[in-house]
């Protein structure tokens, strides 16, 4: 599995990345099978085709998308998923899987000035991670603004999509 911690830019955000890695290990994936990908040195990870799964962590959605596009890793991830690899996204990693990332704007600062709000398009759905009832107004605003289905996900839910069929799991 290659593990992309790119969106975590601060020590505070890195604690979530390390927690994600811990959960992966608890699920039975050996630590030595998790290769952290340095977005500034993608070639150091070697041939990414050798991995069965891609795990993209949370952090700043706009920074993450910019870095993936700058390095071409966005296209590589899309190719790998189209070849049958598993994509797992947490928080920002789940937002970028969809066709549009603008849903992150009320929660993440676009301090890098990203203009292109297109995501990876691995699904036709836009996820709203960390959803809380008090965010219903924000959710409805984006639901009316975006031409894609929106899926609110609490911290105890995930969206599973296989060949276009999706289900929210608890």
Secondary structure as UniProt FT lines:
FT   STRAND          2..4
FT   TURN            6..7
FT   HELIX           11..26
FT   TURN            27..28
FT   HELIX           31..33
FT   STRAND          35..37
FT   HELIX           39..45
FT   HELIX           48..50
FT   STRAND          53..56
FT   HELIX           61..71
FT   HELIX           73..82
FT   TURN            83..84
FT   STRAND          86..89
FT   HELIX           92..95
FT   TURN            96..97
FT   HELIX           102..106
FT   TURN            111..112
FT   STRAND          125..128
FT   TURN            129..130
FT   HELIX           133..135
FT   HELIX           136..145
FT   STRAND          149..152
FT   TURN            155..156
FT   STRAND          158..162
FT   TURN            163..164
FT   STRAND          165..169
//
